[in-house]
Amino acid sequence: MGSSRFDRWAILLGVFLYKGGMALWTAGFYFLIYYLLALSITRIRAEVGPPTHEMFVIRPRQFLISVLGSRRISSPSLTMMSLYYTFNRGGRAHPMPHTLEGFKLSNTAKMCSVPFLFWP
């Protein structure tokens, strides 16, 4: 099976980070925290409801700086993390909660959701 659009975007983001000078370990931790926050936002949306999954205070960049300190992270890594502020500024428009709701709606309507998983 060919690579999906998600794989292509993940590779593009990784190449962009690498070319920008971000250390690979920093990129790994950054995206690990990003995906854990995405799962948390999705869980909050599933448990509480639609208008409540905005998270302005917690971002991967602030978390890494708070835990490691800014001296342990190289300047290019800090700069590249700042460039990713646009897609992790808040959680309101995060696609995971909306995707989960779409799967729930397809399940309720007894639709086959397999084509949504393997969309080219």
C-alpha positions in Angstrom: 0.0 0.0 0.0 1.3 3.5 -0.9 2.0 6.1 1.6 -0.9 8.2 2.8 -1.1 12.0 2.8 -0.4 12.0 6.6 2.9 10.2 6.0 3.9 12.6 3.3 3.2 15.6 5.5 5.0 14.1 8.5 8.0 13.5 6.3 7.8 17.1 5.0 7.6 18.5 8.5 10.6 16.3 9.5 12.7 17.4 6.6 11.8 21.1 7.3 12.9 20.7 10.9 16.2 18.9 9.9 17.0 21.6 7.3 16.2 24.3 9.8 18.8 22.9 12.2 16.6 21.3 14.8 18.2 18.5 16.8 16.5 15.1 16.1 16.0 14.4 19.8 14.3 17.7 20.3 12.0 17.1 17.3 11.2 13.6 18.7 10.2 15.0 22.1 8.4 17.9 20.5 6.1 15.7 18.4 5.7 13.2 21.2 4.3 16.0 23.4 2.3 17.3 20.5 0.6 14.0 19.9 0.0 13.4 23.6 -1.7 16.8 23.8 -3.7 15.9 20.7 -5.0 12.7 22.4 -5.8 14.7 25.5 -7.7 17.3 23.6 -9.7 14.5 21.8 -10.5 12.8 25.1 -11.7 16.1 26.6 -13.9 16.7 23.6 -15.3 13.2 23.8 -16.0 13.4 27.5 -17.2 17.0 27.9 -18.5 18.2 24.6 -17.9 20.6 21.7 -16.9 24.0 23.1 -14.4 22.9 25.7 -11.2 21.7 24.1 -9.3 24.9 23.7 -5.8 24.8 25.4 -3.9 28.1 25.2 -1.6 27.5 28.1 -0.1 24.1 27.2 2.1 23.9 24.1 5.0 21.6 23.3 7.5 24.4 23.1 6.6 25.8 26.6 6.6 22.3 28.0 10.1 21.5 26.7 11.5 24.8 27.9 9.9 24.4 31.3 11.2 20.8 31.8 14.7 21.1 30.2 15.4 24.8 30.3 16.3 27.0 27.4 20.1 26.4 27.7 19.8 22.7 27.0 18.0 23.3 23.8 20.0 24.7 20.9 19.1 28.0 19.3 18.1 26.5 15.9 15.8 24.1 17.8 14.1 26.9 19.7 13.7 28.8 16.5 12.1 25.9 14.6 9.7 25.2 17.5 8.7 28.8 17.3 7.8 28.4 13.6 5.4 25.6 14.5 3.4 28.0 16.7 0.9 28.4 13.9 -0.5 24.9 14.1 -0.3 24.3 17.9 -1.3 27.7 19.2 -4.6 26.4 20.5 -6.7 23.2 20.3 -9.9 24.6 18.9 -9.2 23.7 15.3 -7.4 20.5 16.0 -8.5 17.8 13.6 -8.5 14.8 15.9 -11.7 15.7 17.9 -13.6 16.4 14.7 -12.4 13.2 13.1 -13.5 11.2 16.2 -16.9 12.8 16.0 -17.1 11.9 12.3 -16.3 8.3 13.1 -19.0 8.3 15.8 -21.5 9.7 13.3 -20.6 7.1 10.8 -20.9 4.4 13.4 -24.3 5.7 14.5 -25.5 5.9 10.9 -24.2 2.3 10.3 -21.8 3.5 7.6 -18.7 1.7 6.6 -15.8 3.9 7.9 -13.0 1.8 6.4 -12.7 4.0 3.3 -12.0 7.0 5.6 -9.1 5.3 7.2 -7.3 4.6 3.9 -8.1 7.7 1.9 -5.4 8.1 -0.8 
